Structure formats: C-alpha cells, structure tokens
Amino acid sequence: MVSKILDGEIVIASHNKGKIIEFSDLFKDYNLNLSSSSDYNIEEPEENGSSFAENALIKAKATMLGSKKISISDDSGLCVDCLNGEPGIYSARWAGRNKDFSVAMRNILVKDIMRYDFTSVNKDESLSIVRDKLRQKKLGDIFVTDDENLLLGDICVYSMADKAFNTDDDINSRAIDVADLNTIRVNLIDNLEQILPIYRENSKSVVAVVDDKGKLVGILNQNDVLIAYKNIIIDTRRSERL
C-alpha cells in the first residue's frame, strides 16, 4: 500500500544535496524519483513556526505549491536542558548566518551550564571539619574561601589525607594550610570556546566558577561541558544538511 502511494516523484523541501542523500537512503526500497526544492527554483520560505513540526510543514507546503508534487520535509535543532530548551527552532540562526560552529560555541557561557550546588569551607576551618565535609558529600575536591567568599584555593581529598593523617595537630591545622592556591577557575561570562582548553590541559573534572570580584559562585562540571560541546557538534552537522 505504501509503495503504491509513494510510487512516483517526491520533492524534498530542502536546497541541500546532503538532505537528498539522506532521504534517498530512507526510501531506497521504493520506486521513487527524488528531487529537491532547488530543482524547481523554489525559494526557501520563512520558517516562522513555533515548533519543529510547524517549520517542517511550512517548508513542505511551500515546496508542494511550487512544484505541484508531493513534498516531504523535516526540521530539527538543538534543545539544551540547561538553557531551558533553547535554542530549539532557532538553532541554525543561533549559530549565525553562516551556521558557524565557533559562533555557536561562543554563545554558550559558563553561567548557562554551571551548577550552583557546591560545597566550600572557610580558610580557617580545621582539617577535621574539612574531612567530614568531604566524606559526607563524597567529594574529591573542596574549595576554600575567605570570609567574603573570595576563592583562595582548593583541597584534594588525597593530598589533604596525607597531611591530615600524618600530623598530631589535625584539629589545629587550618584548611588554608593544605589548600592548593593555584586552583583552576573560570569566570561567569567565559564561553565554551574559551573553557574547553582548560579541560584538555588539566585532569580536573570540576572547576570553580567566580564572578568579576573573584567570589565563588558555582562549579563547572566536565560532563556538562562535554554535553554542551557534543550538542553543538550534532546541531552544526544537522544545520549543514538543511
């Protein structure tokens, strides 16, 4: 039944040759002649729908009216949970007129993908308190701040354990005494393109996020960065086929 309905020509509502290849593979078991909007000199319509389905329908209708043939279309985009589903139907435009991968990367800021649930200790906390927090939260690292919440450094659970368990004055030692003062940090308004090298060059899975004053405001998880990066790659490839 399907083969009878689709026996003939179908016009793909796209000007991209890659899309024709995809649909050709999809319909390879049917006796079809596939063409595209460009074969009929049909201009791209304005995609002003409120969903992927609506935009796909807009393209299909425009191509059907211009070619007087059965037309088929699809639409897709990037929906990032941490961006409340954006950019969604605006994905291609979000990457710029030329669908530039680097533009899309610069549009994702640290504040868009960071986490606000983090654990820190004051610089004057005893090592016993630091160790308790690490154990309770099951953390590998903990950040050290001053009374104004300025980031001073971080403590790795392994380095802290070495010093804490090999001294008799564990209670009297302070967090700042064992903190790494060269801790990696990123700013709220740094973008994805800027922060990716940090994860390439360091073994840290979590880095501190600070504001313009250097105050600790959150953390950036490596997995969240990689997911955002992966989603941009997927969307850019999809956009190239539109």
N, C-alpha and C positions, 0 to 999 in steps of 0.2 A: 504493500500500500504506500509506504513512504517513498519507494523508488518511483512509483507512478506519479506521485505528487511533485517530486523533485526532478522529474525527467525533463531536462531542457536547460535553459540558461539561468544562472543566478548571478546577480551583480553584488559584489561585496562593497559595502558602503565605506570605502577607505581609499586613499590615494597611495598607500604604501605597499610595495611589492612583497614585503615580508608577510603582510597580512594575507595576501593571496596564497602564499605558500602554506600558511597555517591552515586556511580553510580548504585548500586542495588536499591536504593530508586528512583533514576531518571528513571530507566527502569522497575519499578515494574509492570507496566501494560502490559509488553511484555513477551513473552515466550522466555527468553534468559538464556543462561548459561554464567555467567560472570566469568572470570579468570583474572590473572594478569601476569605481566612480570616475576615475581619470580616463578610462576608455570611452566614456560618454561625455567628457568635458564638463562634468558636474562639479560645481564649486562646493567647497566644504561649508555646511550650514553652521549657523551659530548654535553652539551647544549650551543652551540656557536652561536645561532641565535641572531638577532638584535631586536627581539620583542617577546612578549609572544606567539603570534600566531606561529612564526617560531620555537620556542623551543617546543611548543606542537606538531608541525608537525614532528620535529626531533624524539621525543620520540615515536610518533605513528608509524612512518616509521620503526624505529629500531625494535619495537615490532612486527609489521606486518611481516617483513622479517624473524625474528627469530621464529615466531610461525606459519607462513603461514595462519594466521587467520585475520579476520577483527579486527582492533585495533582502540582504541579511547583514546585520551589524552586531558588534559587541562594544562594550565600554568597560574600562577598568581604571583603577587608580590605587593610590597609597593611603591606607587608613591606619594611622598610628594611635594606639591606645593612649599613650602618654600625652598626645596632642588633642585628646578628645575627639578622635576620629578624623582629624584633619590630616592632609589637605583634601582627602576624598576626591570628589568630582573635579576639584581644581588642581589635581596633581601635576598635569602637564604644564599649566600656567605657573604653578608654584616653582617649577624648575627653570622658569624663564622662557623667553620667546623661542630660543634655540634648544630647549629641553636639555640644558647644560647640567651635567652631573655635579660639577663643583658648585654651581649656584644653589642646587638643592641642598648640598651639604652645609653651605654657609647659612642657609635658612633655618637650620635646626640649632638652637642654642642650648647651652648646658642647663639653663633654667627650665627648658622644656622637657628634659629627660632625667633630671636629677631626682634624688629621693630625699625627703625631708625627715625621715625617721632614722636618726643616727644616735650613737652613744659617744659621749665625751667625758673627760674628767678634768677637774681643775688641776692646775700645775702643782698645787700644794697638797693634793690628796696623797695618802700613804699608799705604798705598793700593795698592801693587803687589800685595800679598797679597790685598787685597780684590778687586782687579780680576781676579786669577787665579781666585778662587773664583766670581765672577760669570760668568766665561767658561766655566769647567769645568762648572758646574751649570746654565748657561743661564738665569740668574735675572734678573728685572727689578729686584728689591729684595733687600737682605740686612739682617738685623737685627744690631744692635750691643749687646753685653752687657759687664758688668764681670767681674771675677774671681770673683764669687759668682753669676754667671749672671743678674743683675738686668738687665732690659731697659732700655736707655738711649735707644735710638732706632733709626732705620733709614736705609739709604743707597739712594737710587735710582740705577740704573746711569747714567742720563743726567746727573744733577747731579754725580755722582762723576767722570764722564768729563771734564766741563767743567773741574773744578778740578784733576783729576789731570794732564791733558794740557797744562794751561796753567801749570804750575809746574815749576821746576827741581829742587825737592826732593821729588819724588814718594816716594822711598824713606823720607825722614824725616818725611813727613806721616802723621798717625795717623787711624784710622777715625773716632774721635770728632770730629775736626776738621771733617769734612764730613757728619756724621750729622744727620738731622732729629730733634731731641729732642722733637718733638710727635707722635711716631708714634702711630697708632691702635692701641689694644689692647682686648682683651675678656678677661673672666675665665672660668675653667673652668666656673663654675656659672651664668653668664649663660644665659638661654634664648633660643629662636628669636624670640620676640616682641620681646625687648629688642635683639637684634643686627640685625634687618632694617633699621631706620632708618639704621644705620651704612653699609650698602651703598647705600642710597637717596641719602644725602647726600654720599658720597665716591666717588672714582673708583678706589679701591684694590680690586684683585681678591683680595689676600691680606692678612690682618691677623694680628697677633701674639696669641697666647694666653698669659696669665700666670696664676700661682697667686695666692693671697692675699698672698704676700710680694713679688709683683711679678717673680718669676723667670720667664723664658721657658721654656714647656713644650711649645709646639707652634704650629701655624698653622691659620688657618681660611680655607679656600678658598671664594671666592664661588660657584663651581659647586656645591659640596657643600651650601651653604646654600640655594641656589635649588632643588636637587633635593629636599631635605627639605621645603621650603615647598610645592613642587608636589605632592609625595606626600600632604601633609596636605589640600590642596585636593581632590584626587581622592578621598581616603578620606572626607572630610566629605560630599561630594556623593553618594557611594555610600551612606553611612550614612543620609542623608536619604531614600533611596528604599527602605530596608529596612522 
